[in-house]
Amino acid sequence: MLYTGCIKYLKLAVQSIEIHDMEGKHLNFVKAQNIIDELQSTLNMEYEISKQLYSLYTYINEKLFEANVKLDVKSAEDCIQLLTELRDTWAEALKLISNGEQVGVQ
């Protein structure tokens, strides 16, 4: 899933910051931002949840830019947490649907 790949690249970017590998840091942040851009570009804006996700993805991309430029591990870790929650929420929704349960958006 794209979320898992993005989380992986962010963890690599954080590791790169910690070992002062600026090329690796930049490369992994760019890969993560490209995934967020892809997620954002595929949203169907006819649905309210898509509008909310669009705003969240914009926020994440801004934080990733900040993390990349300012070597801000905290911003990257905040994004990892958000993306982990999104990934886990979607996985739970898919599990419920596969069990025949209704899934609603609040």
N, C-alpha and C positions, 0 to 999 in steps of 0.2 A: 504494500500500500504506500502511497505517496507520503503519508504522514510519517511512517516508519523510516523511510529514506531521508526525509528532511531532518528528523530527530538524529539520525546517525551522522549526517553531515554537520549538524550543530555541535554534537559532542566532539567530533573531530576538530572543529574550529576552536572549541574551548581548549582542547588538549594542545592544539597548535599555539594558542596564546600563552599557555602555561610554559611551553618549552621554547618560546620566542621564535617560532617558525612562522614568519609573517607571510610567506608565500602560501604555505598550507592553510593558514588562517583565512586568507582572502579567498583562496580557491573553494574552501568548504562553505564559507558564508555565501559566496556567489551561487554555488550549487543549491543551497537551501533556499535562497531567494528565488531562484529559477523555479523551484518546485512550488513555492507560494504563488508566484506569478501564474503558473499553470493551473493551480487550483482555483485561483481567482478568475481566470479567463474562461473557465468552463462552467461557471455558475449560470443557472437559468434565472434571470432577474425577475421573472414573473411571480416568484415565490418570496414571501417575507423572509424566510430563513436564509435565502440566498443574499438578500440585502444585508442581513446581520453578519453573515459569514464574510461578505465582501469587506465590510468595515473592520472586522477582526483581522482578516488577512492584510489589509492596509496597515493596521496597527503593528502587526507582527513584522511586516517588511520594514517599517520605519525603525522598529527596535533592532532588527538585524543590521540595518545600515549603520545605526548608532554603535552597535556592538563591534562591527567590523572597523569602523573609523576610529573609535575611541578605545579599542581593546577592552570593551566592557563585558566582562564575563557574566555579571549579574543580569544584564539585558538578555544575553544569549540563554542563560538558565531560565529566565522568565518565559522565553519563547518555547524552550523545551517543555516546560511544564504545561503551557497552554496547548501545544501540539499533542502532548501525551494525553491530555484530557479529551481533546477532540477525537484522537484515534480510538481511545477506549470507549467513548460514547458511541461512535459509529459502529464499532465492533459489537457493542451490547445491543444496539438497535437492530443490526443484521441478525444477531442470534435470536432476538425476540421475534422478528419477522419470520425467520426460518422455522420457528416453533408455532407459527400461525397466530401470534399475538398482534394486536393493533399497537402501533407506535404513534404517539401524538407529539406535536411540538408545542411547548408552552410559551 
